């Protein structure tokens, strides 16, 4: 049984190390966010070094379910009520643009498949019908699917999001790292930052999502680590799922890859207290739940070849923290994607780079760390 993520076994990102005598900006975290941020800054003439405690892309960016979805963790109708109609519309529009940008960067590591958000029961059907109507009211492409013949009958309808896709996330990190290196970014993999005081740079960007605990106490209060557990199977005999599927408010999610493997994750809510952790170990209760769901989904348990876990960052309002950290001059953050890091990580990496360069953005106020980070 392989305990490394399938993505990293298939395509482990690597960049040549190079040195810079002095850097203007240090980026802590070498995943999607860190590489996107560093590349954007270097293309504007800044001298940048990226640090990561492990190899590039070996954290959350190489350990997720491989979804590339527009939007954020909240349903669109809930986002309109919570963040305001204009803010929600802008966020969804920007994430659609980012999926398009991700597709261009990732190349053959991306598939434009669409995605299905499923209702697992009558209550969830009512909820996602509300989301479907809100999306249509605001001009976003969405289709209601009543016939789901490829699934067991207890799924009660779905929204099809035609512009979503699936991504090999390690392949995406490789492309972002290559672009950053071409722009002059220096990478320091396997270099753990224990304290920001040890970082020699005029500006520091924390881009570790849920894995950077201990760097700043204020961020530890606002960014909560959560563990997502995932499995991958041997290739199935037939293609059953043409696009990423997710249900139960995103607690269950799966897709079938080009070679017909199933990648399945979720069931964090089966043991929610133990899963609020930054320990990357897999656990028996969640792994058993994943196996049982595979049997329900397929009628049998195929051979599971990989079992792994990854840590992502949650915030109280399910929005990222992007911008300057209150009370810490020269320290910036881009993190807290609440499980949507493939697309939001790219968007927010470039967003924090723009903020560092003095550019205004309509999302800056919505994502401002000051709303959740209290300076002590």
N, C-alpha and C positions, 0 to 999 in steps of 0.2 A: 504494500500500500504506500503510495507516494503522498507525503505530507506537505510537499511544496505545491504551490498553485499550478494548475495546468498551464496557465498563461506563461508563467516564468520558465517552465520546462520547455515550452514550444518556442519562446522568443524572449530570452533574458537580455534586457537592455545593457549596453556597454558603451562607454566613451573613453577616448584616450585622455589620460590625465595630463594637464599642463599647468604651469605655475604663472602667477602674476605677482610682481613685487608688492604691489599695493592695489587694493580694490576699493571702489567707491561704495559698492553695495554687496553685502553677504546675504545669500538666500539659504535658509535652513530648511531642508526638505527637498529631495530630488525626485519628486513624482511629477504628475501632470502640472500641478500649480507651480511648483518651483521651477521646472524647466520652461514653462510658458512665460512666467514672469522674467526669468533671467534672459531668455532670448529677446523678449520685447525691449528690455533695458539695454542690452548690448547693441541691438540694432540702432539705438539712439545714441550710441557712443559712450555708454557707461561701462566701467570696468567691473565685472561681476564674477563672484565665485559662488558655486553651489555646494553646500555641505550635505552629506547624508550619513546617518549612522550605519547604513547598510549599502548595498549596491543601488545604483540608480533604478528607480521604479520598483523596488522590492517591498515597499510598504503598501499602503492601501491601494495605490494605483495599479499594482500588479496582483491584487488579491480580491477583486470584486467580481460581480456577476457578468460584466461585459455589456451592460446596457448603455445606450446613448439616447437619453430621453430629454425632450424639452421640459420646461417648467421647473418647479422645485418640489420639496417633499410634501407640502400642503396641496390638497386638491385645488383646482383653479377657482371654483366657486367659493371655497373657504378663504383662499388667498385674497379674492376681491373684497370679502367682508373684513378680513383681518388687516391687510396692508393698504387697502384702498383700491378702487377700481383702476385708476390711472397707473399706480405703481405695479399692480398685478399684470396689467396689460403690457407694460413696458418690459417687465421681467420675462414674461412668456415670449414676447417678440424677440428679445435679445437672446434667449436660450435657443430659439429656432435658428437664428443667425449663427449661433455658436455650433449647433449640430452641423450646419452646412460647412462651417470653417473646419470643424473636426474631420469631416469627411474628406476635405481637400488635403489636410495635413496627413491623415492616417493612410490615405491611399487604399491598398488592398487589405489593410487591417480593419476596414470599415465596410459594413453592408447596410444599404438603405432598405430595410425590411418593413418599416412600420412597427408598431407595438400594440399589444392588446392589454387593456386594463379590465380585468374580469371582476364580476360580482360573484362572491362566493356564497351569498345568501340573499334573501329578499331585502333585508335592511341595507346591505351594501349596494344592491341594485338601485334602490331609491337614491342613495347618496351619489353614485356615479352618473345617474341620469341627470341629477342637478348639475354636476360638473359638465356633462355633455352639452346641456342647454346653455350654460354660461359661456362655454367655449364658442359655440355656434353664434350666440348673441353678439360676441365681440369679434367675430370674423375669423376665428381660428379653424383650420381644417380638422374635422373630427367626423367619424362615422359610427353610427350605432349598429352593433352586430347582435342580432337575436339568435341566429342559427349558429351553434357551436358544436357541430356534429363530431369534431375531432376530440371533444372533451367529454368527460362524464357528465350526466344530466343535472347534477346539482349546481353547476355554474349557471347564473341567471342573467345572462347578457353581458355585453362588454362594449367599451369604447375602443375603436381602432384609431390610433394616431398615425397617420400615413407618413409623416416626415421624420419619425424616430428611426433608430437603427440599432445595430449590434456592432461592438468593437472588440478587437483583441487589444486590451488595455496596455499590455506590455509593449505591443507593437506601436501603439500611439506614443508612449513615453519615449521609445527609441527615436521616432521621427522628431519629436519635440527636442530631445537632447541633441540630436544631430544638427538641427537648425540652430540651437543655442551655441553649440561648439563652433559651427561655421561663423557665427557672429562674434566669436572671441571669448565666450564664457569659459572660465576654468572650473573644472569639477573636482571635488574632493570627496569621493565615495569612501565608505568605511571610516568616516571621521565624525565621531559623535561630539556634538556640542553640549557640554555639561552646564555651561553658564554663558549668558550673553556677554558677560564682562570679559570673556576670553576671545571674543570675536573682534578682530581688527578691521573695522570698516566704518565709514561715515554713517551708513544706514544699514539696517538689518530687517529682512523680511522673514517672518515665521510662517512657513508653508507646510506644516506637518499634520494638518487636519486634526485627528484625534490622538496623535501619537507624541505630542510635544510637551507632555506634562512635566512640570518642574522648571521650565524656563522662566515663566512669569506667573506668580500666584494669582493675579487677577484673571489671566486667561484660563487658568485651571478651574476657576469658579464659573466661567461663562461657557467653556467648551467641555462637553462631557464625552469621554470615550465610550464607544459601543462596539461590541464584537459581532461581526457577521460571519457565519459559517457556511461553507460552500462545498459541494461535491461535483465530481465529473465522472461520467461513465465511459465504458467502451462504446464504440460506434454501434448504433442500433441498425437493424436490418432495413428499416424504411424511414422515410422522412415523415414526421408527425406534426412538427411545429415549424411554421414558416417564419415566425418572428418571435421576439421576446414577449413572454407572458408574465403578468404579475397580478396577484389577487390579495385579498384580506389586507387592504390598505398598504400593500407593498411588503407585507411580512413573508409572503411566498413569491418566489420569482424563478423563472427558468427560461432557457432557450436551447435550441438545437443548433449545433455548429455545422459548418460546411461538410464535415466528415461524418455527420449524424450523431456525434456524441451529445449527451444531455449535460448541461451545466445547470445545477439547481442550488438555490440558496434560500436562507430565511429561517423561519420558525423561532426567531429570537424571542418572541413573546411567550414561548412555552416555558422560558426560565429567565424572565426579564431582569431580575435582580443580579443574577450571576453573569448576564451578558453585558451589563454596564461595567465594562472593564477594559483595560488596555493589554490584557494577557492574550496572546495570539493562539493559545492552545485550543484544540477542538475538544468538545465535551460529549459524553455518551448520550445524554437526553436529547440534545439537538441533532446529533448525527442519527440517532434512532428515528427521530421525527422526519428527517429528510429521507431516510430509506423507506419509511412507511408511506410517505407521500408519493415516492416513485412507484411503489406497488399500486397505489390507488390510481395514479396517472396512466401507467403502462400495462397494468394487469400482471406484472411480474417485476422482480428485482434484477435488473441487469448488473453485470459486474461493475463495481465502483472502483475506479483506478486512482482517484485523487480525492483527498479530504484535507481541507485547509480552513484557516480563519484569517480575517483581516480586521483592522481597527479603523473605524471612521468616527468623525466628530459630529455630535449633536448639539444644537442650541435650543434654548427655551422656545423661541418663536419659529424654529425650523428654517431660518434664513442664515446665510453665511455672515461671518465677520470679515470685513474687508476695509482696510484703511489704517490710519495711525492708531497706535495703542495709547489710550489716555494716560498721561502722567509719565510717559517714557519717550522722551525726544529721540527721534531717529529710529524708532522701532515700529514696524508695520506688521500687519497680520493679514493673511488670506486663508481662511479655514472654516470648518463647521458646515459641511455640505449635507449633513443629515441623510447620507446614503445616495446622493446624486452627484458624486464627485467627478465622474468622467466628463460631463458637460460643464457643470458649474466650476470645476477645478480649472478648466481651460479659460472660461470666461473670467473668473476671479483672479487668476494669475496675471492676465493681461490688464485687468481692471486696476489691480494694486500697482502694477508697473506704471500705468497712466497717472495714477494719483501721485506717485513718487515724482513723476515728471511735471507735476503741477497742472494736470488736465482735469477739468470738471467732467462729471458724468451723471446722467439722471439716476443711476443706481447707487451712487455714492452715499446718499442720505439713507436710503433703505437698508444698506448693508453696514452702516457706520458702527464700528465697535463700541462707540460711546453709549449706544442704547442698552448694552448688556454688561460692559466691562466697567466696573467701579474702581476708580483709582484709590489706593489705600496709602 
